[in-house]
């Protein structure tokens, strides 16, 4: 299912909340957005764009980010 986690959908993620969770975890905002999207369901596949190998590696690292239930609640509240 294609998704635009930063601003699309019925319940878009708030950029300030993404920034706060990312800062707390020491990762990028994009990584948190991708990890949050992947946490919605095991049948969801993220298809983030990239223009470099470094950015690709950053995007792939989001799969290893374990957001807690509190992190996810902080993103949606």
N, C-alpha and C positions, 0 to 999 in steps of 0.2 A: 504494500500500500504506500504510494508516494505520500510524503508528508513534509511540511515546512515548519519545523518545531519552534523556530524563533518567533514566528508571527502568523502562522496559518492555523487553520482548524477552529473548532468551536471553543476550545480553551487554550489559547496561545500561551506560551511561556513568557513571563515578564523578564525583560533584559536585566533589570536591577536585581531581581532574585537570582537569575543565572549568574550574574557577576559575583554576588555574595557567596553562593555555594562554590563557585570556581575558586574564589580567593581563599575560602576556608580549606579547600582540598588541595590547593596549589596546582591547579590545572587550568586550561583555557575554558572560556565560556562555551566555545563550540564543542569541546569535549563533553561538557556537562549536558548540553542540549542533545548531543548524539546518544549519550548514555541514558538520558531520561527517555528518549524515544525508544531505545532498545528495551528499556525496563517495562514498557507498556504491555508487551506480549511476546512470547517466544516466536510468534509467527510474523513479527514486524522485522523488516529489513531496512536498514538505513542506506541511503544512496547519496552520501555527501559529495559535493564537487571538490575538485582540487586542481591546482595548477603547478604543483611541484612535488618532488619525492618527499621533502621534509613535511609538507602539509599532509600528504598521504599517510606518513608514519604517525603524525599527530592524530589524524582521524581514526586510524586503526587502534591507537592506544585507548581511545574512548571505550572500546569493547572490554578492556580490562579494568575499567573504572567501576567500582562497586558503590553505587549510591545507596544510602540507607533509606529506610522508610521515612525518617525525618527529613533527609535531603529532598526526597520526592515531594513530601508535604510542603516543605519550604518553597519549592518551585511553583506549586499550584495554589497556595493559599492567598 
